[in-house]
Amino acid sequence: MATAFAGRDALGTYECGTGADGIRTGFEVNPQAALFSGNMPGIVIERISGRCAAGIATLEATGENSLRFAAPGDTFGASVTVASGEHIVAVSGDGVNWCRLYREDADPLGGTLSMRLVTARDGTALSNAEREAGWERYLQFMLYNHSAAAVSDVAAYIVPLAASVESDAGQLGASGAGSIETTEDLDALEWPAAGFARIETSGGTLREIVYYEERTDTELIVPTDGRGMLGTTPAAGSATDVIYPVPMCAVGVETPDSDGKIQALADPEDVPSGVDFFTGLEAADGAEAGTVAAGHNHGFWVRVQVPPGALGGRVKIINVAVQFRAGGTLYWDTISGERLIRETPGTSHAVWIGEDGPPDFSAAPDAISNLPIAIGVTPPVSGEKRITVCVRQANEAVLLGLNTEYSALVIDSDGDEVTREIRTPENISLQNLHGGYVSLVADYLPDADPADTWLIFVRDDGTDPDTGSDTPVEVSMGVLQGLGPYITTSRDLGPYDWGTELRAIVQAKRSIDDEVSADSAVASLTVATRAPDRVHGLGMFLKDQFSIGGAGPDDFELETVIDLGDDVVIVQKPGETSLRVGAEVILRVVLSTNGDGRIYLGEAWDLVNDTVSGAGSADPVEVVSADELYLCHSGDRVVKIDVSAQEIICDEFHIWNAVEDVPVDEAFYQADDFTAFQVWDPHAGRWRNWLQVEAGRLVFGYPVTQRLT
Amino acid sequence: MAGMVTDTVRLGSGLTKFTWSGSAPFDVYGEDGEALLSNTSLTELIVSHPDTPNAAPMIEVQDATAAAPPQFVLWPGTVALQWRRRLGALAYRVEQWNGAEWVAVSPTPIYADPLRGYFQWRSRVLPDMATAQFRVVVLDAAGNESAADSTSCFIARVPSAPAVTVAWNSSTNEVEVS
């Protein structure tokens, strides 16, 4: 087991306070950021060595109090024991990479913690203006010996970003722009696309550091502003020079004062006083701090430089090594980081054109430019040509979009745009469903450039929808399926109130160009269903009184008398309604608790079949006199009631036949086809149609019983 | 880029079909950098997405000859927040700054499972070229809320389809993009 804060973990890098502090904070710089998956709840990961390659490192419990660590691509190292409240270092199988962890509690260890290592990137970005002007900052850190013994040979130096090459095919001149050429394959060696290059003589002496703004497989293009970076002086190169890709930084160290503090910069652009910066690739050529006593600090500076006009993108600005000797063994670890440089794109958009097919993204774009863009297309010699257009945009990270959806238009041989009409939806219909719902059905026969969306316009006020002003419901047509050529929509609408006058129109729309068909024919329907009845028998009982439950007349009287004049009345009670002349009951309906009912007709009364005609009243009951009554429908006399003869006369009588279900809370209801007489059902909390007058007939909604009273 | 989308068809609201070609096997990535298909010989995929203007979905196809990592993986446009558990926490609420106030990113806080050591939350694909700011608030069983430090990140990702107008000029026989 490697002891935490000792040996390889003896020296840490910490953030410094900002502003006038110059002191070490408690925030240790972790060379590796990691996203965790799996779970080892009691373990806190404090640091992972910077030399770990990208990938997934793994921590695995090997017992209730032990675990082991594997760096990405490596085998597990030895199992180590860790007690509650203890820091330890677990080393990977290669003996180089490691992680420091802390155990929070005594709960038995178990499971696995996977750590996906990611390159740290500054959460801010260099602006385009800063990039154009050039940018330089001095970042301060504190090396801290958090071990119990001194560490020696402390030094910081630069770590190249890829393998070196020789400039054996071309070199820079003494000044100005130019290029460095090699016979080796820079792409295969994974050199960055742009950045700093360190030029050394064959003997290892630094000649110059340059910024290359572009590279090919064999060439680095260096602009004039890219010469003499990080304080170096432009110099002519040699064919035997060795070229390294390096981060955009140099390192320096500063001996702290007796309080362990270093100088503070009022502004990060300020140059620290008395600090030399080094770009060497080895400790001997780096910033040397010598020995750092146990519990002591040593200032560590990083100078970061972005030359004027550098290209935008993500660049590695820091890739440095810090070495030290502890207990006779030399250790080193790396710290790296990236930063985004924003660059306003010189050309903001790229356009691909396809002719009679989608655009070909494997080819170069047809135009790369700022907007507006105009691209010529030759009309067809004859017939039509379909043009597809895809536009991508670039951003300040120098990224171009990857969208592939295109818009389309059609031109004819005269160069005029053709509007590909869309077929009008057909066979539109509305049908009643249960519970006030309505089904709308329509068909669409797909065009060559088919529509893909239904536009459904519905009004419930009996007027035709206006597709120019109403807002439709848009429904995807979905993928063409089914046995026939049509695409059919079947959509449930509602619920609506009984008797609602619905009107509907359907259009088809093609999203790619927002082309819309003509209006379908208007479908119309009167809603003839209603929501289910409420439960029977619902109510509250207050002592001996039954309180009507549910909706209904809140103030329903125990008895309501409708006086029609001439001593003719309709008496309404809960569950009972009767038509009377004076004391004589002509008809009475009585409902039972389950909604059934019975109509009572006086014993001496007859039902007489005979035609009754003539204009009557607009009201359901016309009282001519106490002896002559008519039941009317649509202003016509249908049923005559001869009181003295005790006859009810009508062309047809239908006993215990189906009557219309009228969910209207009224004693009478007049529709086009019938007039309904209703009785209040207290158990259901609704009115019920018990007697229905239609043209030429009288319908009794319940069985009829003749009796004396 | 090896592996190329050859056609993109919007099937209806919220559904788009992509077709591609190249040398199998293919890996297909979504804008969040996650793999939609891996090591597949399929050459088409239907993607579900929000049906809003300029929300044209994007995929990235890499075939067997692809050399560079996928752009969506290098520039995913999402952020992942990760934090260490707080003893005594009942839940964690992730909030995002919308320019005027902190807003919870989801209606339900993240349950502080006592058996977990670290917690993560991943955002949706965020607006390009803008700074996103988040914070995590600890909630305890008594209804108390912790203070919270915020963290921010400048988002750079593969740009979405631009909001442009495409028209035909019959006088000049040109497609005009503006």
HADDOCK unambig.tbl for C-alpha pairs under 7 A between the chains (distance, minus, plus):
assign (segid A and resid 39 and name CA) (segid B and resid 116 and name CA) 6.21 0.50 0.50
assign (segid A and resid 39 and name CA) (segid B and resid 117 and name CA) 6.66 0.50 0.50
assign (segid A and resid 40 and name CA) (segid B and resid 117 and name CA) 6.34 0.50 0.50
assign (segid A and resid 41 and name CA) (segid B and resid 115 and name CA) 5.96 0.50 0.50
assign (segid A and resid 41 and name CA) (segid B and resid 116 and name CA) 4.80 0.50 0.50
assign (segid A and resid 41 and name CA) (segid B and resid 117 and name CA) 3.65 0.50 0.50
assign (segid A and resid 42 and name CA) (segid B and resid 117 and name CA) 6.19 0.50 0.50
assign (segid A and resid 123 and name CA) (segid B and resid 152 and name CA) 6.47 0.50 0.50
assign (segid A and resid 123 and name CA) (segid B and resid 153 and name CA) 4.28 0.50 0.50
assign (segid A and resid 123 and name CA) (segid B and resid 154 and name CA) 5.54 0.50 0.50
assign (segid A and resid 124 and name CA) (segid B and resid 153 and name CA) 6.22 0.50 0.50
assign (segid A and resid 124 and name CA) (segid B and resid 154 and name CA) 5.37 0.50 0.50
assign (segid A and resid 125 and name CA) (segid B and resid 154 and name CA) 6.58 0.50 0.50
assign (segid A and resid 358 and name CA) (segid B and resid 7 and name CA) 5.86 0.50 0.50
assign (segid A and resid 360 and name CA) (segid B and resid 6 and name CA) 6.67 0.50 0.50
assign (segid A and resid 361 and name CA) (segid B and resid 4 and name CA) 6.83 0.50 0.50
assign (segid A and resid 362 and name CA) (segid B and resid 4 and name CA) 6.50 0.50 0.50
assign (segid A and resid 371 and name CA) (segid B and resid 177 and name CA) 6.93 0.50 0.50
assign (segid A and resid 371 and name CA) (segid B and resid 178 and name CA) 5.64 0.50 0.50
assign (segid A and resid 372 and name CA) (segid B and resid 177 and name CA) 5.63 0.50 0.50
assign (segid A and resid 372 and name CA) (segid B and resid 178 and name CA) 4.58 0.50 0.50
assign (segid A and resid 373 and name CA) (segid B and resid 176 and name CA) 5.73 0.50 0.50
assign (segid A and resid 373 and name CA) (segid B and resid 177 and name CA) 5.05 0.50 0.50
assign (segid A and resid 373 and name CA) (segid B and resid 178 and name CA) 6.56 0.50 0.50
assign (segid A and resid 374 and name CA) (segid B and resid 174 and name CA) 5.85 0.50 0.50
assign (segid A and resid 374 and name CA) (segid B and resid 175 and name CA) 5.53 0.50 0.50
assign (segid A and resid 374 and name CA) (segid B and resid 176 and name CA) 4.48 0.50 0.50
assign (segid A and resid 374 and name CA) (segid B and resid 177 and name CA) 6.29 0.50 0.50
assign (segid A and resid 375 and name CA) (segid B and resid 174 and name CA) 5.11 0.50 0.50
assign (segid A and resid 375 and name CA) (segid B and resid 175 and name CA) 5.15 0.50 0.50
assign (segid A and resid 375 and name CA) (segid B and resid 176 and name CA) 6.59 0.50 0.50
assign (segid A and resid 376 and name CA) (segid B and resid 173 and name CA) 5.75 0.50 0.50
assign (segid A and resid 376 and name CA) (segid B and resid 174 and name CA) 4.12 0.50 0.50
assign (segid A and resid 376 and name CA) (segid B and resid 175 and name CA) 6.25 0.50 0.50
assign (segid A and resid 377 and name CA) (segid B and resid 173 and name CA) 5.93 0.50 0.50
assign (segid A and resid 377 and name CA) (segid B and resid 174 and name CA) 5.70 0.50 0.50
assign (segid A and resid 378 and name CA) (segid B and resid 173 and name CA) 6.82 0.50 0.50
assign (segid A and resid 392 and name CA) (segid B and resid 161 and name CA) 5.79 0.50 0.50
assign (segid A and resid 392 and name CA) (segid B and resid 162 and name CA) 6.39 0.50 0.50
assign (segid A and resid 393 and name CA) (segid B and resid 159 and name CA) 6.50 0.50 0.50
assign (segid A and resid 393 and name CA) (segid B and resid 161 and name CA) 6.79 0.50 0.50
assign (segid A and resid 393 and name CA) (segid B and resid 162 and name CA) 5.99 0.50 0.50
assign (segid A and resid 394 and name CA) (segid B and resid 159 and name CA) 6.53 0.50 0.50
assign (segid A and resid 395 and name CA) (segid B and resid 159 and name CA) 6.48 0.50 0.50
assign (segid A and resid 397 and name CA) (segid B and resid 156 and name CA) 6.32 0.50 0.50
assign (segid A and resid 399 and name CA) (segid B and resid 158 and name CA) 5.81 0.50 0.50
assign (segid A and resid 399 and name CA) (segid B and resid 159 and name CA) 6.96 0.50 0.50
assign (segid A and resid 400 and name CA) (segid B and resid 158 and name CA) 6.37 0.50 0.50
assign (segid A and resid 400 and name CA) (segid B and resid 159 and name CA) 6.30 0.50 0.50
assign (segid A and resid 401 and name CA) (segid B and resid 158 and name CA) 5.33 0.50 0.50
assign (segid A and resid 401 and name CA) (segid B and resid 159 and name CA) 4.53 0.50 0.50
assign (segid A and resid 401 and name CA) (segid B and resid 160 and name CA) 5.80 0.50 0.50
assign (segid A and resid 401 and name CA) (segid B and resid 161 and name CA) 6.67 0.50 0.50
assign (segid A and resid 402 and name CA) (segid B and resid 58 and name CA) 6.23 0.50 0.50
assign (segid A and resid 403 and name CA) (segid B and resid 57 and name CA) 6.89 0.50 0.50
assign (segid A and resid 403 and name CA) (segid B and resid 58 and name CA) 5.02 0.50 0.50
assign (segid A and resid 403 and name CA) (segid B and resid 160 and name CA) 6.64 0.50 0.50
assign (segid A and resid 403 and name CA) (segid B and resid 161 and name CA) 5.74 0.50 0.50
assign (segid A and resid 404 and name CA) (segid B and resid 8 and name CA) 6.22 0.50 0.50
assign (segid A and resid 404 and name CA) (segid B and resid 58 and name CA) 6.89 0.50 0.50
assign (segid A and resid 405 and name CA) (segid B and resid 8 and name CA) 5.35 0.50 0.50
assign (segid A and resid 405 and name CA) (segid B and resid 56 and name CA) 6.51 0.50 0.50
assign (segid A and resid 415 and name CA) (segid B and resid 170 and name CA) 5.43 0.50 0.50
assign (segid A and resid 415 and name CA) (segid B and resid 173 and name CA) 6.10 0.50 0.50
assign (segid A and resid 416 and name CA) (segid B and resid 170 and name CA) 5.29 0.50 0.50
assign (segid A and resid 417 and name CA) (segid B and resid 168 and name CA) 6.85 0.50 0.50
assign (segid A and resid 417 and name CA) (segid B and resid 170 and name CA) 6.99 0.50 0.50
assign (segid A and resid 452 and name CA) (segid B and resid 11 and name CA) 6.63 0.50 0.50
assign (segid A and resid 452 and name CA) (segid B and resid 12 and name CA) 5.46 0.50 0.50
assign (segid A and resid 453 and name CA) (segid B and resid 12 and name CA) 6.44 0.50 0.50
assign (segid A and resid 476 and name CA) (segid B and resid 12 and name CA) 4.78 0.50 0.50
assign (segid A and resid 476 and name CA) (segid B and resid 13 and name CA) 5.18 0.50 0.50
assign (segid A and resid 477 and name CA) (segid B and resid 12 and name CA) 6.17 0.50 0.50
assign (segid A and resid 478 and name CA) (segid B and resid 11 and name CA) 6.09 0.50 0.50
assign (segid A and resid 478 and name CA) (segid B and resid 12 and name CA) 5.48 0.50 0.50
assign (segid A and resid 479 and name CA) (segid B and resid 11 and name CA) 6.35 0.50 0.50
